[in-house]
Amino acid sequence: MPYSSSIKRGILKRILPPESKSIRSTSKETGICEQTIRNWIKDSKSGSLDDSGGEKSPRCLSNREKYHLLMESARIPSEELGEFLRERGLHSEHLTLWDQEFREMAEKSENRKDRKMKELEKRVRELEKELNRKEKALAEAAALLILKKKLDALMEDREDG
């Protein structure tokens, strides 16, 4: 997946001095592969980092990019937020809108999970009920089989005697 140059710059800003965060921790925080980040560092040092990589308008960003920008903006002090937004061609309304979108997606996901959980619980109850019925039938069949064997044994004893 191609990342916008603003995302690349933001990640490089974390990894390179003065912040100097580890690649591994940044990768875990952002969900971007460690090797991808290493490639960006290499490209940055060689001067071949694709800055023309088509700055995407906020409307064209993927959910992953929106999430990364939202998380990154949450760590920035409010005094520096304006500069952060200008660097990336964003407005504060974008962050508010994206936050709302992610909250709605999470809520829908929870509702789906709740509905699925209820369906599964109902299925478990049905299966337990069926299992109990079959266990009773099996016990009854076993009892009948034992009685039949006893009857056959008694009949043989009478015929022999």
C-alpha positions as CSV (number, residue, x, y, z in Angstrom):
1,M,0.0,0.0,0.0
2,P,1.5,3.3,-1.0
3,Y,1.8,5.8,1.9
4,S,1.5,9.5,1.4
5,S,4.7,11.5,1.9
6,S,3.2,13.2,4.9
7,I,2.9,9.8,6.6
8,K,6.4,9.0,5.6
9,R,7.7,12.3,6.9
10,G,5.8,11.9,10.2
11,I,7.3,8.4,10.7
12,L,10.8,9.6,9.8
13,K,10.4,12.5,12.2
14,R,9.8,10.0,15.0
15,I,12.7,7.8,14.1
16,L,15.4,10.2,13.2
17,P,17.0,12.6,15.8
18,P,16.0,14.4,17.9
19,E,13.2,12.0,18.8
20,S,15.2,8.9,17.8
21,K,12.5,6.3,18.6
22,S,13.2,2.7,17.8
23,I,12.0,1.4,14.5
24,R,10.4,-1.6,16.3
25,S,8.3,0.5,18.7
26,T,7.3,2.9,15.9
27,S,6.3,0.0,13.7
28,K,4.2,-1.5,16.5
29,E,2.5,1.9,17.2
30,T,1.7,2.6,13.6
31,G,1.2,-0.8,12.1
32,I,3.7,-0.1,9.4
33,C,6.2,-2.9,8.6
34,E,9.7,-2.4,10.1
35,Q,11.3,-3.0,6.7
36,T,9.2,-0.4,5.0
37,I,10.4,2.1,7.6
38,R,14.0,1.1,7.0
39,N,13.5,1.6,3.3
40,W,12.2,5.1,3.9
41,I,15.2,5.9,6.1
42,K,17.5,4.6,3.3
43,D,15.6,6.6,0.7
44,S,15.7,9.7,2.9
45,K,19.5,9.5,3.4
46,S,20.1,8.9,-0.3
47,G,17.7,11.8,-1.2
48,S,15.4,9.6,-3.3
49,L,12.4,9.6,-0.9
50,D,9.4,10.1,-3.1
51,D,8.1,13.5,-2.0
52,S,6.1,14.0,-5.1
53,G,4.3,10.8,-4.3
54,G,1.0,12.4,-4.9
55,E,0.0,14.2,-1.7
56,K,-3.4,12.9,-1.2
57,S,-6.2,15.1,-0.3
58,P,-7.7,14.3,3.1
59,R,-10.7,12.8,1.3
60,C,-8.5,10.2,-0.5
61,L,-6.7,8.9,2.5
62,S,-7.2,5.3,3.5
63,N,-8.6,4.5,6.9
64,R,-5.2,3.3,8.0
65,E,-3.6,6.7,7.1
66,K,-6.5,8.6,8.8
67,Y,-6.0,6.5,11.9
68,H,-2.2,7.1,11.9
69,L,-2.7,10.8,11.5
70,L,-5.4,10.8,14.2
71,M,-3.1,9.0,16.6
72,E,-0.1,11.1,15.8
73,S,-2.2,14.3,16.3
74,A,-3.3,13.0,19.7
75,R,0.3,13.0,20.9
76,I,1.0,16.6,19.8
77,P,0.5,19.4,22.3
78,S,-2.3,21.7,21.3
79,E,0.1,24.6,20.7
80,E,1.8,22.6,18.0
81,L,-1.3,21.1,16.5
82,G,-1.9,23.9,14.0
83,E,1.6,23.5,12.5
84,F,1.2,19.7,12.3
85,L,-2.1,20.2,10.5
86,R,-0.7,22.8,8.1
87,E,2.3,20.5,7.2
88,R,-0.2,17.8,6.2
89,G,-2.7,20.0,4.5
90,L,-5.4,19.2,7.0
91,H,-8.0,21.1,9.1
92,S,-9.0,20.4,12.7
93,E,-12.4,19.4,11.3
94,H,-10.8,16.5,9.5
95,L,-9.6,15.1,12.8
96,T,-13.0,15.5,14.5
97,L,-14.7,13.9,11.5
98,W,-12.3,10.9,11.4
99,D,-12.6,10.4,15.2
100,Q,-16.4,10.3,14.8
101,E,-16.1,7.9,11.9
102,F,-13.9,5.5,13.8
103,R,-16.1,5.6,16.9
104,E,-19.2,4.8,14.7
105,M,-17.2,1.9,13.1
106,A,-16.3,0.6,16.5
107,E,-19.9,0.8,17.7
108,K,-21.2,-1.0,14.6
109,S,-18.6,-3.6,15.1
110,E,-19.6,-4.1,18.8
111,N,-23.3,-4.3,17.7
112,R,-22.4,-7.0,15.2
113,K,-20.4,-8.9,17.8
114,D,-23.2,-8.7,20.3
115,R,-25.7,-9.9,17.8
116,K,-23.4,-12.8,16.8
117,M,-22.8,-13.6,20.4
118,K,-26.5,-13.9,21.0
119,E,-27.0,-16.1,18.0
120,L,-24.2,-18.3,19.2
121,E,-25.6,-18.5,22.7
122,K,-29.0,-19.5,21.3
123,R,-27.3,-22.2,19.1
124,V,-25.5,-23.5,22.2
125,R,-28.7,-23.8,24.1
126,E,-30.4,-25.6,21.2
127,L,-27.5,-28.0,20.9
128,E,-27.4,-28.7,24.6
129,K,-31.1,-29.4,24.6
130,E,-30.7,-31.8,21.7
131,L,-27.7,-33.5,23.4
132,N,-29.8,-34.0,26.6
133,R,-32.6,-35.5,24.5
134,K,-30.2,-37.9,22.8
135,E,-28.5,-38.8,26.0
136,K,-31.9,-39.8,27.5
137,A,-32.7,-41.8,24.4
138,L,-29.3,-43.6,24.5
139,A,-29.8,-44.4,28.2
140,E,-33.2,-45.8,27.5
141,A,-31.9,-47.9,24.6
142,A,-29.1,-49.2,26.8
143,A,-31.6,-50.1,29.5
144,L,-33.8,-51.9,27.0
145,L,-30.8,-53.8,25.7
146,I,-29.7,-54.9,29.1
147,L,-33.3,-56.0,29.9
148,K,-33.4,-58.0,26.6
149,K,-30.2,-59.8,27.5
150,K,-31.5,-60.7,30.9
151,L,-34.7,-61.9,29.4
152,D,-32.8,-64.0,26.9
153,A,-30.7,-65.4,29.6
154,L,-33.8,-66.3,31.7
155,M,-35.4,-67.9,28.7
156,E,-32.3,-70.1,28.1
157,D,-32.2,-71.2,31.8
158,R,-35.9,-72.3,31.6
159,E,-35.3,-74.2,28.4
160,D,-32.3,-76.0,29.8
161,G,-34.0,-76.9,33.0
